[in-house]
Amino acid sequence: MYLRLAEAAAMYQVGKAGLWRPPDLQLALNWQAKHKPTLVWGQRYHPAFERTMIFLEYSKKEFETEQRIKELEAKRKLQRARIVAIVLGTATVISLMFLVYALVQRTAAIKQTEIAKLNAIRADENAKKAEEAAQKAVKAAKEAEEARDQALVAEANAKEQKLLADQNAELAKKNEALAKQQQVRAEKNENIAKEKEAEAKRQEAEAKRQEAESRRREYLATAKAMAIKSKELKNDPEQEALLAQQAYNFNSANAGYEYDNDIYGGLYDALKNQPNPHPLTKSLEGHNNAVRSLVTDAKGNRVYSGGSEGKIIQWNYSNAGWVPKEIVPDRSKSPVWYQVYTMDISPDGNWLLAGGLNAANAKNNYAELYDLKNPTAGAKRIAGFVDAVENISFTPDGKGFYARDNSGRSIKYSDLSTAKEVIQSKEKIVAMDVSRDGNRIAGVTDEGNLYVWDTKHNYELSTYKMPASRLTGLSFSPDGLLIIIGNEGGRLWITRGGIVTKELTGHTSAIEEIKYNHEGKFMATASKDKTIRMWNMSKLSQPPTLLSEHDWVWGMAFSPDDEQIMAGIHSVQETTVGKVDYTIHSFPTKINTMANLLCGFVKRNMNAEEWETYAGELKYEKTCENYPANNK
């Protein structure tokens, strides 16, 4: 095959032969595809290999070109045939449409002819009917004339009847208007009667209300009088208890103020004056000198006290009373006499801080840190303080504390190992407190200034002037929004943002401490006027509960359950032979708790003579439900 191709290529080159066509071309292409000849192989049989391959390739392309031309020509012929067919088909359709139209027109013409014949017949029939109708119309005209005459008569009658009806209608309207006027008068009179009846009922109800209010006030006035009188009956504890309890009953049943000071005083004195006083009122025996600081461990259900003799006592509530456990003994006779002025418990309840005065070397003072898991192990001393350490306060994370020292000229921060000064004051800071979130420190001065330092911004200072000088105490409210401030004259101010929003009066001497109970609903203020006042923060318009003492009060702490408030007193007092008030006094804080106790100390109810003496004409009732009436 290769030699045939080579010869054909040579002859084509000189013009003696043409390009290959099938079947020779197809055989040559099949041979090429099968054997895939190369230049080296081809030159072994014929030297013109490249020319031979070009010849074969050109023959292939030329054949393919001819084939495409033929295909295109066939497509053109087919397209022309289709066009002719479409034209002929369209002409045929049009011819058919004309044929159909001619048939339709012919059918319509036949139908119109039949309709014309039918209309002619109907026209004849209508002519006959018209003649008959004309005859009827003449007859109807006569009848209409007669009807018109009758209608005129009827119209005249109708006008006469209408005139009569209008007259009757006018009369009916007048009667209706008169009836409405009478109805309005009746309704007005009825409304007046109802208003008078309602006013009478209102006046009756008001009279009853005033009578009830008068009766209520009579009961409340009697309650206060009985409570005050009960405190004069020290020689008859049972009668004192009955009067105090009945005073509470009257006050409670007649919506008196729950924390009325007279009612509280009667109950408290009655409980305290019993042969075996209730534990809620007993003073705590443990210190022989002034108790300068009290602090509550709410998590451990304990109270800690520290005094001038250097003693620190842990009080545990057991068997309805407070049991002392001495952590640090009396140090007043020791060469190292440390007087305790201030204490605080860490937030986790594991550590107790004590601050005060190193009596032997005040200029080289320190604070004490006790591990409450092992409180008797001794204190860790944190040095770096000058003169008395006061107002000691843990930070919220329990990793450090703030304290006032150097006679109020310095506030220091301690990391529980060392102490450094963070605030220096030209004025004497008399009292200091730290907000519960630890973000602010507040201090008051003799000059009447309130200073607030921002602990998160390098102790940035804000200064506010109070209405008076000689400030002595302050406290943040639990939410940190308020700062309560007291001064040497006993004045108390509630401030918000440094602005006084309310003044509380009553104390007559220096405010020593201000403290909220754990619920944050009551605030206690202790003063050198020998009183504690307990303020209901939701009802500051009501007088506070007054807790009286024989000496000034240094500090206070609420019990973990808020049922009592413990007061640190300056001195011990023997009230009667064999009865001693030690320097921690306890007061109940909830009147309802106190009232439910007194009936356990008495053996009877009041008799008729006692009732008439103290309750007057008020209806007799049993003071204690657990005993029968005693008025026969």
Order of alpha helices (4+ residues) and beta strands (2+ residues): alpha-alpha-alpha-alpha-alpha-alpha-beta-beta-beta-beta-beta-beta-beta-beta-beta-beta-beta-beta-beta-beta-beta-beta-beta-beta-beta-beta-beta-beta-beta-beta-beta-beta-beta-beta-beta-alpha-alpha
